[in-house]
Amino acid sequence: MEAAELRCTAAVEQPLPGGLAPRRRLMRNATVLLGRNELRQPVLRVAGGSGAAAAVLSFVLAGDAVRLFTRFAGEGRAAVRVGPDGAQVLLSDCPPDALRRFLRLLRLKVSAGPRDAPRRPRLLERPPPSFSVISPVQERDLLGGHGRGQERGQRPAEVPRAERRPPARLSAEQEAVLGAVRSGKSIFFTGSAGTGKSFLLKRILGSLPPNITYATASTGVAACHIGGTTLHAFAGIGSGKAPLEQCIQLAERPGVRQHWLACQHLIIDEISMVDGKFFDKLEAVARAVRKRDEPFGGIQLIICGDFLQLPPVRKANEETKFCFQAKSWRKCIHINMELTEVRRQTDKTFVSILSAIRLGRCTEEVTRQLMQTAAHKSERDGILATRLCTHKDDVEITNERRLQQLPGEVHVFEALDSDPMLVKLIDAQCPVGGRVELKLGAQVMLAKNLDVSQGLVNGARGVVVGFESEQRGLPKVRFLCGVTQLIKMEKWVIKGPSGVHLSRQQLPLKLAWAISIHKSQGMSLDCVEISLSRVFESGQAYVALSRARSLAGLRVLDFDPKAVRADPAVLHFYRHLRHHQLPAQHSLHTYSDTDEKENWKYN
């Protein structure tokens, strides 16, 4: 009956006669239940408060009078109008996924309710004589056949399409990670590319109350993918290289301090690119600002990433210090877990090659198979392979030159930004630029999930095949998945300094003759061309190769086994992860001494 119960903050507003302001009762830590009374009518019950202020309010829900306001459900807020007189229940601070399940159940049960439901809600000072928690929604309800509602001529379309489609299920190991998060433990979960780390992270975000959960990432683009902000922006201490006392002063500024105090769950994505010294500084700042001696000031940490991918950005001759090498890491992280089920690639041969590359191993057989890909055809249906580059300057030069070489008119699309004064900040976090230039025949990729069921996902490759004739002249793109789609403006919401929400409206497209390896992190690309001759970091070759969905969609030029490197310290860390995993979780891959020696051989 989990979907029929919601724990959140609830405010009940009741209109008063004479145009007076409505009477409002606020209940923090309220329990909201959906049930039925003795007449089998749907009832919404709100219980909250303590002692003399405790109250239980119940509303009989008449189908025609009930209205749901769900625009901000993704932020854990919604409103339910419970009667024709305008009385309503305002819900906030809800875990978004739990709120969506509750609203979906409420909508379906009310639409299927008895015909003779009373026209006005009843407000009672105690629960009705009979109250039973309502039965859960069935899969047939989600697919549209919700019993009595259809008998009354109500169409399944009343349930939004996204709500009718059952959500993708978590694997057993993903469920174990989510269970550890719900237990309140601080956790680091990792896994090779394509094991569903980002998917799991979004499910974790949906299970936590938004008002006390802060989603961050080491890079702006990664932060945008999870609807958060950069770790540096959240922390408010700049680069963190100033003395601790000065960093604490920066974190105690109005706005910044408020976030530190409100935060109970801190999510950090792409942890491999966070410097260990910065992590130690954050931990000390958290204890000082929150005035609590527990690790990280008592904040639950939910950390995600793969240390065998991109390392922290560093200056020349500067030593790399990973987060797991930070002095405070072991006291802050209670559980370490690794996802092992690869979902991006299904070809077992390719998965095996990527597993070896991830560990810095490059046997003769791996070398042979990767060198053979140089002969792969790089064009399919007019769509060229995207070249992954190690340096961003190469990306800009390649894309600009190839666009100029195309004949025809340039179509320019300017972004609509919520704050023109903060364009640089939006540029740093939004995956698309403020100005998109396209021509007929331009190679493009999607920068946002539009329709996962059709293959229109972040990273999907396509070519511009036309522009609509109307004033906006929106582009038509033919994608490798076989779909030709008119691409409309999309909106990205970005959290800026002090929690300010910024937004950008722009085409979810970017030129795709080339993209940097750093910008490709987290993407799944249909066809990829890679030159590894200028690889300069451990893990960089692995990140590039693992962007491809299949070996057939990969073309590696001038392959050199020396480009394949994994940091020995990282291999050592992963080999010992099993000592910190949950006892019930046995899917952790362990790294042998042989793996490490093989890596050193090519370093």
N, C-alpha and C positions, 0 to 999 in steps of 0.2 A: 504493500500500500504506500510505498515511498512517494509516488507521484502525487498522491492525494494530500500530502502534508508538506508544509512550507514553514521554515523558520526564518524570520526576517524582522524588519521594522514595519509596523502597520499603522496607518492613520485612517480613522473612520470619520468621514465628513457627512453631516446631516443638515439639509437646508432648514432654515427657520422661517416662519411666516413673516410677512411684512417687508421682505427684501433685506432682512438682517443678515449679517455675515454668518455662514454656516457654523454649526457647533462642531468642534474638532476634538477628537480624542486620540492622543498619540500613545502607542504601545511599543516600547523597545523590547527586543528579544521575544517577540510575539510568536505564537503558533497559529498558523492559518490552516484549517482543515476543510476539505470538501467531503460532504457526506449526504445522507438522505434522512428525512424524518419519518415519522410513523405512516405518513401518506405517500411515501416513496418519492417525495418531491426533493430536488437537489437543494442542499443547504450549504451556505458558506459560513463557517464559524471562525471567529477571531478571538483568541484568548491571550491575555497579556497582563503585565503589571504584577505587583506583589503586595501582600498585606491588605490594607484597607483600599488600596488603589487597584486591586485585582478586579478584572472584569472579563466576562464572556459575552460576546455579542454574536447573534445568529441572524442570518438573512435567508429567507426562502427565495430561491432564484426562479423568477418567471421568465421563460425563454425569450419572449418578445421584448422584455424590458432590459435584459442584461446586455451590457456593452463592454468590450475589452479594448483597452488602449495599450498597445504593445510596442510602440515605436522604439522605446528605450529598453526593451527586454534584454538586449545584449549587454546593457550596463547594469542589469539587476533591478530595473524599475518597471512598474506597470501599474495600471489602475483598472478597477472593476466597478462599473456603474451597476448597482444592484437593484434599481427600481426606477419607475417613471418619475418619482419626485426628485430625482437627482442625487440621492444618497450614493456615496461611493467609498470604496476601500482602496487606499493608496498603499502600494507595496514598494519597499525599497531595501537596499542592502541584501538582496537575495543572490545566492549563487546562480548565475545566468542559466546554466543547464537545468537546474532544478526548477527555476521559474518557468522556463519554456515547457517542461514536462507538465507542470501544474496547470498552466494556462491551456495547453492542448487538451488535457483531461477535462478541464472545466468547460471548454467550448463544446467538446463532443458530448458530454453528459447533459449539458443544458439543452443542446439542440435535439437530443433524443428523449427529453423529459416528458412527463405526462401532459396531455392536452389541457387538462383542467387545472393547471397550476394557477395560483392566485395572481392577480394583476399587480398587486403591491407587495413589497417585501415586508416581513414582520420583524421588528426589532425587539428582542427579548432580553431581559436582564439575566437570564440563566439559560442553559441549553434546553432545547425542546425535549418533551417527554421521552422521545425516542430519537437517538442519533447514532447512525452507523457509518463508518468511513466508507466512502464510495469505492466500487470495484475498479481495478486498474484498467487502463485502455488496452484493448487487444490489437494485434497486428491488422486484423480485418478492418478495425476502425480507422487505422492510419491510412489504409488503402482506399477508404471511401465508403465501405459498407457498414455504416454505423446504425444498423437496426431501425429503431422506431423513427429516427429522424428522416430516413429515406421514405418510410411509409407516408410521412406527412408531406412529401414532395420537396424536401430540402435536399439540395444537391451537394454531393461531396465537395464541390468547388468551394464551399464555405470554409473548408479547412485549407489554409495556405499550402501550396505544393511542397514547400520545404518541410512543413510539419507532417505531411502525409508520408514522406519517404523516411523509413526507419533509419536512424543514424548508423554509420559504419561502426562495427563492433571492435572493441579492443581485443588484442591477443591476450593470452594468459599472462605473459610477462609484462605487458602494458598494464593489465589489471593489477598486478602485484605492485608496480610503481605507484599507481593511483591510490591503492590501499595504504601504502606507506605514507603518502602525502596526507591522506585523510586522518591518519593516526597522529599527525602533528610532528612527525620526525623531520629533521632537516635531511635532505637527500640530494645526492648527485647521481643522475642517470645519464648513461652514455650509450654509444652504439655506433656501428659503422654507418656510412652514408646510405640512405634509403630504408632505414629500419623504423621509420615513423616517429622520430623524436619530435618533430614539429607538430604532427597530428596529435600526439599524446599531450604535448605541452598545452595545446588549445583546449583539450578535454579537461586538463587539470585547472586551467584558468576558469573554465565554465563551472567547476565544482566549488569554487571559493567565493566568498562574499567580496564584491568589487571594492567596497569602501575601505577595506583593510588589506587589500592585495595590490601589490605594485609589480607590473610586468616590465622588465628591462632586458636589454641585450647589449652586447659589446659594440655593435655597429648600429647605425641609424636604420639601414634597410632591414636588418634582422628584427629590430624593435618594431618597425612599421608592420611587419608580417604578423606579429602577435598583438598588435594594437597597444603597444607600450611606448616607452621612451628609452633613451640610452642610459646605461648604468651611470655614466658620468653626469648626465643631466639630473637624474634622481638624487645622486649623492651630493651635488652642489659644492664639491671641493676642488673643482678644476681638474688639473692633471694628477693631483694627489702628491706632487713632488715637494710641496711646501712642508715645513715642520708640522708635526702633529698638532701643536697648539693652534697654529694658524688654520689648519684644516677644520678643527673643531669650531673655531670662530665662524668660518664660512658656512658650516653646516647648521649653525645656530641662528642664521639669519631668518627673519620672518618668511614664511612660505616653505623654505627648505626644512626648517626644524619641524614644522607641522607635519610634513610627510614622514619624517623619521619617527615621530611619535605615534602617528596613526598606523604605520605599517606593522602588520602582524605576519604577513606572508610576502617574502621577496623572491620573485622569479628572476633568474639570470640566464639568458640564452646565449649560445655561442661562447661558452666560458673559456674555450681554448685561446681566445684572443685577448683575454683579460690578464694583465700582468700581475704576478704574485705579490709584488710589493704594494701595488694598488689595493689588492684584496686585503692585505694586512692592515693597511691604513684605514680602509672602510670599516673593518671589524673594530678597530680601536675607536673610531669616530662614533660608531653605533652605540658602543657601551657608554661613551662620555655624554652624548646628546640625550640618550634615553635614561641615563643615570641608573643603569642596571648592569651588574657584573657578569651575567650569564653570557655565553658566547654570542657574538653579534647582537648584544643587547636584548636577547630573548626573542629575536625575530626568527621565524621558521624560514630556512633557505630551501628553495627548490631550484637546483642548478642543473643545467642541461648543456651538452656539447660533447665533442670528440677531440681529445687532446692529440690524436693522431692525424688531425686535419690541420688547419692553419694556426700557427703559433702567434703569440703577442707581437704586435708591431714594435720594432726596436730600431734604434739608430745603429750606424756602423760601429763595430767593435764593442757594442753593448751586450752584456750577457743576458740570455733569455731566462726568465724565471717564470715557470708555469704556476698557475693557481694552486695545484696540488703540492707545490714546493713551498707555499706560504706557511709561516709559522703557525698561523691560526687555523689552517685548513682542517686538520684532523680533529680539533676540538669542536669545530663548527658543524662538520658533516657526520651524521650518525650512520647513514646507510649509503653504500655505493652499489649501483646496479647497472648491468649492461643489457641492452636489447640486442638480440642475435638474429631475429627473423627478418631477412631482407625482403622488402616489399616493392622497391622501385624496380629492381631487375629480377627477371624470372629465369633467365638462362643460367643454368648451374655452372657452366664453363666460365662465363663472364663473372659470376659471383665468386668463383674460386680464384680467378685472376685478381679481382679487386681485393680479396682478403689477403692475398700474398703481398700486393703492392702496399696495402695499408700498414703492414708490418715491416715495410722496407725491404722485402724480399723480392728478388728478381731472378728466378731460375732461367735456365736456357729455354725451357718450354714456354714460360711466360713471355720472355723476350721474343721468341719466334712468333707467337700468336699476335702480339701487339705490333710487330713489324709487318706482319701480313695485312694488317688493316690499312696500310698506306695505299693499297690497291683498291680499296672500297670506293664505289661510286659515290661522289659527294653531292649529287643532285638528284632529287626525286620530285617529280611533278612541279618542276620550276622552283623548288625550294632548296636552297643551298645549305650546306652544313655551316653551323656557327663556329667560328674560330675562337678558341679560348686562348687568351693572351695573359702572360705573366705581368705585364706592365700596362697601366691604364692609358698611357700616352699612345701606345700602339693601337688600342681600341678606338680612340677618338679619330686618329689619322685614317685608319682603315674604313670606318663607317662614313666619314665625311667624303673621302675620295670615291668610294663606291657609289654613294648617292649622287655625287656630281657627274659621274660617268653615265648615269641613266639619262635618256632623253626625256623630254616632256616638262610640264609645269611642276614647280614645287608647291605643295599644299602645306601651309603652316597652321599649326594648332597651338594657341597660347593657353596656358593654364589659368584657371581662376583660383587665386589663393585668398584665404580668409584674412591674411595680414601681409600686405605687400612689404612691410618693414622687416619681416622675418623670413624673407625668401631664402636666404642662405641656410637657415635652420631647416626649412621645409625641404630644400634641395638635398640636405645631408641625410634626411630620413625617408623621403618619398622615393619609391623605386622608379618613378618616371620624372623626366625633367620638366621645367617650366615652359619649354618650347619644343614641340615635336614637329620635325620636317619630314614629309613623305612624298614619294613619287610613285607613279604606276610602275610596278615591278620591284619596289623596295622590299628587301628582306627584313621581316619583323618578328618579334616574339611577344607573347602576352606577358604582362607584368602583374596579372591578377587572375585568380580563379573566377571564371564566368559561369561555366557549366561543367562540373566535374564529370557528369554522366556522359557527356559528348566528347570529352577529352580537351575541352577548352580550359586548360589549367595554366597556372603560373609557369612560364618557360615553354609553352606550346609554340611551335614554329609555324610560320606562314609567309605568304607573299601577298602584297597589295595588288588586287586585280581590278580595282575601280574605285570611283568616288560617286556618292549620290549627287544628284543634280540640284538638290535644294541648297538653300543659303549656307548651311553649315558645311556641306560637302564632306560628310563623314566617309571614312574609307571602308571598302569591302575587302576582306582578307580571306584567302583560301588557305586552310590549315592542313597540315600533314594528316590529321585525323580524318580528313575527307569532308569537313564542314566548311562551307563558305558563309561568313557572318559579317553583317554590318556592325562595325565597332562604334559604340556610343561612349560618351563621356562617363567616367566613373569617379567616385569620390574616395579619397583617402583621409582618414582622421588621424592626426598625429598629436601626441602629448608633448607639449613644449615645457619651458621652464615653469616651475611652481604649479605644474598640473594644468596649465592653460591648454585648451584644445585648439589646435590649428588644423586647417584642412586644405586640400588641393583637389580641384576638379580638372581632370585631364584624360586624354585617351590612354587606355591601359596598354600602350604599345611602346616599344623602343626598337631602334635599328638593331639588326641581329647578324650583320656580316661578322661582327666580332663582339666579344664581351670579356671582361677581365675575370680571372679565376676567382678573385675575392668577391666580385659582384654575383658570380654564379652560385655561390654557396647556398644550399637549400633548394636549388632548382633541379628539375628533371627535364633534360633536353632530348628532343627526338633524333637529331643528327648533329654530331659534334666533330670538329676538326681541331686537332691539338698539335702544337709544336712545343716540345719540352726542352728545347735547347737553351732557354734562358731561365729555367727554374732556379730559384735562389733560396727556397725555404724547405725545410722538412715538411712532408705532408702535402706540399703543393701539387705534386704530380698525382697523388691519390685523389685529391679534391677534384682536379680537372677530369680525370678518367671516370670517376664515379658519377659525374653529371649525366653521362650517357645512359639511356634506358636499356640498350642492348649492344652487344659486340658488333652487330651488323650496322648499327647507326653510329659507329665510331671510326674515325680515321686519324691515325697517329703518324705524324711526319717526323723525320729525322730522330727516331727513338734512340735513346742512349740509356742503358741500365743505370748509369751513375746518377741520373736525374731522380731515381727512386730512392728516397731516404725517409727514415723514421728516426726520431730522436731516441737514443738509448734510455734516457731518463724516463721518457713517456712509456716505453715498453716495459721498463721495470715497474712503473706504477700500475699499469694494467695487469701485469702478472700477479700482483699482490691484491688486486681488487677483491678476490674471493674471500679474503679475511674480513671484509667489511660489509658483505652483502647480507640480505635477509636470509635466515636459516632455511626458509621454505622455498627460496628461489635458487634453482639449480641450473639455470640456463646460461650462467656466466661463462664466457669463454676464458680460458686460462692460457697464459702465454708461457711457453717453455723456454729453457735456456737455449735450445737450438734456434728458436726464432730470433733471439737477441744476437747470437753469434752470426747468424746469416745476415742480419742487418749490418753489423759492424764490418762484415766482409766487403760491403759496397759503400762504405763511408770513407 
